[in-house]
Amino acid sequence: MEYENARPGVSYVGDEACRECHEVQYSSFKKTGMGRSLSIPGPGNWPEFTKPVTLVSKKLGRTYTVTVSGGKMYHTESGTGANGEPAYSERNEIAYTVGSGDVGRSYLVLKGDALFVSPISYYSKIRGWDLSPGYEAGQFVSFTRPAWNLCVTCHSGRPRPIPGTRNRYELPPFRFLAVGCERCHGPGELHVRERRANTPLTSPIDHSIVNPARLPVSIRDDVCKQCHLSGDARVLRPGKTYLDFRPGTPLDNVVSIFTAPVTDKGNAIKALSHPEQLEMSQCYQQSVGRLGCIKCHDPHIQLRGNQAVAYFREKCLTCHDLKSCGLSETKRRATAPPDDCLQCHMPKRSVSNIGHSALTDHRILKNPSEVPLMGGFASVSADDLIYQTKSFGQAGAKPDLRTLALAYFEASQVYPQFRQRGFELLERAAREFPKDGEIQATYGLVLTLARPDAMQEASQALQRAIDSGSGSVEVQTRLAKLRLIGGDTESAVRLYNEAIRTDPYYTPAYLGLAYLYIAAGDRPAAIETLERILKYDPGNETALAAVTNAKSHTRE
């Protein structure tokens, strides 16, 4: 079955157009977590912030405050110097609130046309504040974590990213704020036009709008996997962006998703791994595809408390009966709420990649303490990645060399056992795809780290990446460093400046350029370059120390 709105060229129209005929579903959906995924801060979504908040992070050596003034929210970070005196303070207005508050909320600041994640988030479980994901592990400090395209795409209705950038967006950054109807049903232009005109249907099914419940098993769960399966590696197809996926088409046409075998993860649960967990379950395997996300979940509603217990218990009893439960009725009734199937078989567990958070374990364990087998992936070697986006029923389907090479490289950043195979695949791919910008960029970057004796080869690969259209600021900055090592100062300066033009907030490019000026004896130019960092990141310790050092040498 082909849905007409899955074709390219059909436009997105927004939820208000859907509301004209589907008021009940619209109103209900707007109360769900997805329907409240992104918002502009205001009295309606900051009831817990009636008093000023102060958070001291010993890990980062920073102090944070949250204040509300003039109907706007502000986050401030401050730090002290070695003498204990205040060294800097950075105050940013919060542009967007990310999350519904069910688990918590994070916050976005807008610097020029670039979106960044605030260092602090509100966590509902502790009813308080702590460092945001990425900051608690020390990967980022200050207001420097980019709001990546994937994160923003899945948390919003329709973002407007500037192609080729990490976190720069057209202004305003969003056409539609929260996730809406068209995320699952596809663009609504055709459907809205035909229903407004009362165009006669040519069959019992309206093919102008996707109904996920009628999709074949092979692409049904792709609608959910686009955002609810982060995987351990995601590889976009050449020329594609996450916004290119349309419900009713294979997700793998846009992005291939891979996961590491469960034997490498132990019993840990990650956020955004629900489909992976479900496919480990005996329920999923024995259903032969009948059990999918929307078999149990209705995205239009979000039930809570006893209502949710009764609703999901009924879902379980469509396949199971009371006799199959090993507990007596007395023990079942003793749970709170009573007779809660999920409390035993799908309990909430702490997740490994988000602090202060617990999510439902979708592995549907017979006994809560058991570690599930690989299930449908039992034949996968511990040294192989699992190809999550291959079509259902195509067990032998294999990804192409390009996709494999990039996937193994990405996964190897977390799982070292994939490094050797990943490098071998990259070497092959680099030879076979000399004009593939992403392959050449990845290969060149790996060479700079893994093979210090192959800098000429790395330089050639990075240049091929740029010649093939790569606008990666990391590629430009690494190549500039290699050019400088090779004595080509003019080329290095040009590459550093090109990276800064592409991304005015990419600190490594400024630092590389500043150190180049210092080496050339041009300390005033170095100081000016370093001070440009401090304009958007006043707490940057490397830049502060370098400015102080450069100024002291200038006085001498």
HELIX and SHEET records of a PDB file:
HELIX    1   1 GLU A    4  ALA A    6  5                                   3    
HELIX    2   2 ASP A   15  ARG A   19  1                                   5    
HELIX    3   3 GLU A   23  PHE A   29  1                                   7    
HELIX    4   4 MET A   34  ARG A   36  5                                   3    
HELIX    5   5 PRO A   43  ASN A   45  5                                   3    
HELIX    6   6 PRO A   47  PHE A   49  5                                   3    
HELIX    7   7 ASN A  149  HIS A  155  1                                   7    
HELIX    8   8 GLU A  182  HIS A  185  1                                   4    
HELIX    9   9 GLU A  189  ARG A  196  1                                   8    
HELIX   10  10 PRO A  212  ARG A  214  5                                   3    
HELIX   11  11 VAL A  217  ARG A  220  1                                   4    
HELIX   12  12 ASP A  222  HIS A  228  1                                   7    
HELIX   13  13 TYR A  242  ASP A  244  5                                   3    
HELIX   14  14 LEU A  251  ASN A  253  5                                   3    
HELIX   15  15 VAL A  262  ASP A  264  5                                   3    
HELIX   16  16 HIS A  274  LEU A  278  1                                   5    
HELIX   17  17 GLN A  282  SER A  287  1                                   6    
HELIX   18  18 CYS A  293  CYS A  296  1                                   4    
HELIX   19  19 GLY A  305  CYS A  316  1                                  12    
HELIX   20  20 LEU A  322  SER A  324  5                                   3    
HELIX   21  21 GLU A  329  ARG A  333  1                                   5    
HELIX   22  22 CYS A  341  HIS A  345  1                                   5    
HELIX   23  23 GLY A  375  PHE A  377  5                                   3    
HELIX   24  24 LEU A  401  SER A  412  1                                  12    
HELIX   25  25 PRO A  416  PHE A  418  5                                   3    
HELIX   26  26 ARG A  419  GLU A  432  1                                  14    
HELIX   27  27 GLY A  437  ALA A  450  1                                  14    
HELIX   28  28 PRO A  452  ALA A  454  5                                   3    
HELIX   29  29 MET A  455  ASP A  467  1                                  13    
HELIX   30  30 VAL A  473  ILE A  485  1                                  13    
HELIX   31  31 THR A  489  THR A  502  1                                  14    
HELIX   32  32 THR A  507  ALA A  519  1                                  13    
HELIX   33  33 ARG A  523  TYR A  536  1                                  14    
HELIX   34  34 GLU A  541  ARG A  555  1                                  15    
SHEET    1   A 5 LEU A  38  SER A  39  0                                        
SHEET    2   A 5 TYR A  96  VAL A  98 -1                                        
SHEET    3   A 5 GLY A 104  LYS A 111 -1                                        
SHEET    4   A 5 ALA A 114  VAL A 117 -1                                        
SHEET    5   A 5 ARG A 145  PRO A 146 -1                                        
SHEET    1   B 5 LEU A  38  SER A  39  0                                        
SHEET    2   B 5 TYR A  96  VAL A  98 -1                                        
SHEET    3   B 5 GLY A 104  LYS A 111 -1                                        
SHEET    4   B 5 ILE A 120  TYR A 123 -1                                        
SHEET    5   B 5 GLY A 128  LEU A 131 -1                                        
SHEET    1   C 4 VAL A  53  SER A  57  0                                        
SHEET    2   C 4 ARG A  62  SER A  69 -1                                        
SHEET    3   C 4 LYS A  72  THR A  80 -1                                        
SHEET    4   C 4 PRO A  86  GLU A  93 -1                                        
SHEET    1   D 2 ARG A 158  PRO A 161  0                                        
SHEET    2   D 2 TYR A 169  PHE A 176 -1                                        
SHEET    1   E 3 ALA A 233  LEU A 236  0                                        
SHEET    2   E 3 VAL A 255  THR A 259 -1                                        
SHEET    3   E 3 ILE A 386  TYR A 387 -1                                        
SHEET    1   F 2 LYS A 348  SER A 350  0                                        
SHEET    2   F 2 ALA A 358  THR A 360 -1                                        
END                                                                             
